[in-house]
Structures are given as C-alpha cells and as structure tokens.
Amino acid sequence: MKINIFLILMILPFLGCSDFSIRNIDRPAANLYEYWIDGRHSELEIKTALLECGYPNPFGNPKITAWKISNEQYVVSYKCMLKSGFIDNKYSKENYNLRCNNPKGSFCGTDMYGVMHCQPRPSACDLPWDQIPDRSIKKRLESDYCKHKIYKTYPVCQP
C-alpha cells in the first residue's frame, strides 16, 4: 500500500507536463489541420494545403507524427501556409515561435521520454517571403502520405 502511494506521488507531478494530463483526459489530441481552422476554409482545403506546403501528414498529431519533418522544413511549410492565407490558431504558432523567436537562438524541447534536446535556430526563419515556396500540387500528390496504399484513396490525395 505504501509503495502504491509513493509511486502515485512520484508520477503525479509529471502528468501536468504531458498530453495525457488530467486536464486533457476528456479530449483527444488535436490533429494538425485543426490548428489551422479559421472558419474561412474547409477541412479538406486545409489538409490539402498542408500537404502542398510540405507537411508530411495533415491528420497526425503535430507533436507525434509517423512522418518526421526537419526544423528547416517545418519553418518553410509553416510560412507557406501563412503565405497562402491560412491563419494559425495555436500549436503551430507556438512551435514556430520556439524555433524562430527563441532568445537563446536555439530550439529546445523534450522528447517523449523527457530528455531535453536542443537544435540550432533554423536558417529558414530568416528567409524572405519571396523565397518561401508556393503551394505545390505535385508535392502533395508525390508525398509519402499520398503514396501510402491506404491514404492515396483519400480525397486530399486526389488530383
């Protein structure tokens, strides 16, 4: 009994630092496209734009995705979405600010095991808007996501 209480007391402080905390237990983690919903674009338009801007997966949780994305590509893709007229509502903006507007000049975060990792500030943070690529249908249709045997039939992967 004492060991169980001890374990609970040891684990409890860490719950507030994860997506599985008690305050979020009643709602699932949001999908990436949900952070871009602004009432002006449909979900399909947002999902399509995310793939056309170079995000690897419009449906995956932005913190944990099966398709990895580099910090450089993340910043370019984020700026592409803004350049295309989409409005970021939450997570992507916070994540962009951590990568590009960090006073320490580097992006630091913890992985799923709680280990801190720091990476240099992406050079894409300083790219002028005219060097940010426009959305690309070719990029979307040739993405790993749309080449996947299940996802290639989804409307977002249709020409």
C-alpha positions as CSV (number, residue, x, y, z in Angstrom):
1,M,0.0,0.0,0.0
2,K,2.8,2.4,0.9
3,I,4.6,1.6,-2.3
4,N,1.5,2.4,-4.4
5,I,1.0,5.7,-2.7
6,F,4.7,6.5,-3.2
7,L,4.5,5.6,-6.9
8,I,1.4,7.8,-7.4
9,L,3.1,10.7,-5.6
10,M,6.2,10.3,-7.8
11,I,4.2,10.1,-11.1
12,L,1.7,12.8,-10.4
13,P,4.0,15.9,-11.0
14,F,4.8,14.6,-14.4
15,L,1.2,14.3,-15.6
16,G,1.0,18.1,-15.9
17,C,3.8,18.1,-18.4
18,S,2.3,15.7,-20.9
19,D,-0.6,15.5,-23.3
20,F,-2.0,12.8,-21.1
21,S,-2.5,15.1,-18.1
22,I,-5.7,15.0,-16.1
23,R,-6.8,18.4,-17.6
24,N,-6.8,16.9,-21.1
25,I,-8.1,13.4,-20.3
26,D,-11.6,14.2,-21.7
27,R,-10.4,15.2,-25.1
28,P,-8.1,13.6,-27.7
29,A,-5.0,15.4,-29.0
30,A,-5.9,17.7,-31.9
31,N,-4.9,16.9,-35.4
32,L,-2.5,19.2,-37.2
33,Y,-5.1,20.6,-39.6
34,E,-7.4,21.6,-36.6
35,Y,-4.8,24.2,-35.6
36,W,-5.4,26.0,-38.9
37,I,-9.3,26.0,-38.8
38,D,-10.4,29.6,-39.1
39,G,-13.9,29.5,-40.4
40,R,-12.9,30.6,-43.9
41,H,-11.5,27.3,-45.2
42,S,-12.9,23.8,-45.2
43,E,-11.1,20.9,-43.5
44,L,-10.3,19.5,-47.0
45,E,-8.8,22.8,-48.1
46,I,-6.6,22.9,-45.0
47,K,-5.5,19.3,-45.3
48,T,-4.7,19.8,-49.0
49,A,-2.7,23.0,-48.3
50,L,-0.7,21.3,-45.5
51,L,0.5,18.6,-47.9
52,E,1.1,21.1,-50.7
53,C,3.2,23.2,-48.3
54,G,5.3,20.2,-47.4
55,Y,3.9,18.9,-44.1
56,P,4.2,15.2,-44.1
57,N,0.8,14.4,-42.7
58,P,-2.3,16.6,-42.2
59,F,-4.0,14.3,-39.8
60,G,-1.3,13.3,-37.4
61,N,-0.8,15.0,-34.0
62,P,1.8,17.7,-34.6
63,K,3.8,16.6,-31.6
64,I,3.9,12.9,-32.6
65,T,3.8,12.0,-36.2
66,A,4.8,8.9,-38.1
67,W,6.3,11.1,-40.8
68,K,9.2,13.2,-39.4
69,I,9.9,16.7,-40.6
70,S,13.1,18.7,-40.0
71,N,13.0,22.0,-38.3
72,E,14.0,23.7,-41.6
73,Q,11.2,22.1,-43.5
74,Y,8.8,22.8,-40.6
75,V,9.5,26.5,-40.8
76,V,9.3,26.6,-44.6
77,S,6.0,24.7,-44.5
78,Y,4.6,27.0,-41.8
79,K,5.5,30.1,-43.7
80,C,4.0,28.6,-46.9
81,M,0.7,28.2,-45.0
82,L,0.7,31.8,-43.9
83,K,1.7,33.0,-47.4
84,S,-1.3,31.0,-48.7
85,G,-3.7,33.0,-46.5
86,F,-4.2,30.5,-43.7
87,I,-4.4,31.6,-40.1
88,D,-2.7,29.5,-37.4
89,N,-4.8,29.3,-34.2
90,K,-2.5,27.6,-31.7
91,Y,0.1,24.9,-31.7
92,S,1.9,25.6,-35.0
93,K,2.4,29.3,-34.0
94,E,3.8,28.3,-30.6
95,N,6.1,25.7,-32.2
96,Y,7.2,28.3,-34.8
97,N,7.9,30.8,-32.2
98,L,10.0,28.3,-30.2
99,R,12.1,27.6,-33.3
100,C,12.5,31.1,-34.7
101,N,11.9,33.6,-31.9
102,N,13.7,31.9,-29.1
103,P,16.0,34.5,-27.4
104,K,18.6,31.7,-26.8
105,G,18.9,31.2,-30.6
106,S,18.1,27.5,-30.5
107,F,15.0,25.3,-30.3
108,C,15.0,23.1,-27.2
109,G,12.3,20.6,-26.3
110,T,11.8,17.4,-24.6
111,D,11.1,14.1,-26.4
112,M,8.5,11.6,-25.3
113,Y,10.9,10.2,-22.7
114,G,11.5,13.6,-21.1
115,V,15.0,14.0,-22.5
116,M,15.9,17.6,-23.4
117,H,17.3,18.1,-26.9
118,C,18.5,21.5,-28.4
119,Q,18.9,22.2,-32.1
120,P,20.2,25.4,-33.7
121,R,17.8,28.0,-34.9
122,P,16.7,27.1,-38.5
123,S,18.1,29.3,-41.2
124,A,14.6,29.2,-42.8
125,C,13.5,31.6,-40.1
126,D,15.3,34.4,-41.9
127,L,14.1,33.5,-45.4
128,P,12.3,36.5,-47.0
129,W,8.7,35.8,-48.1
130,D,9.6,35.8,-51.8
131,Q,11.8,32.8,-51.2
132,I,9.1,30.8,-49.5
133,P,7.8,28.3,-52.0
134,D,4.2,28.5,-53.1
135,R,1.9,25.5,-52.6
136,S,2.5,22.7,-55.0
137,I,0.0,20.1,-56.2
138,K,2.9,18.0,-57.4
139,K,4.4,18.0,-53.9
140,R,1.1,16.9,-52.4
141,L,0.4,14.1,-54.9
142,E,4.0,12.8,-54.7
143,S,4.2,13.0,-50.9
144,D,4.8,9.8,-48.9
145,Y,1.4,10.3,-47.4
146,C,-0.5,10.2,-50.7
147,K,1.7,7.3,-52.0
148,H,0.6,5.2,-49.0
149,K,-1.7,2.3,-50.0
150,I,-4.5,3.4,-47.7
151,Y,-4.3,7.2,-47.8
152,K,-3.9,7.5,-51.6
153,T,-7.7,7.0,-51.9
154,Y,-8.5,9.8,-49.6
155,P,-10.0,13.0,-51.2
156,V,-6.9,15.0,-50.0
157,C,-4.7,12.9,-52.3
158,Q,-6.9,13.2,-55.4
159,P,-5.7,15.4,-58.3
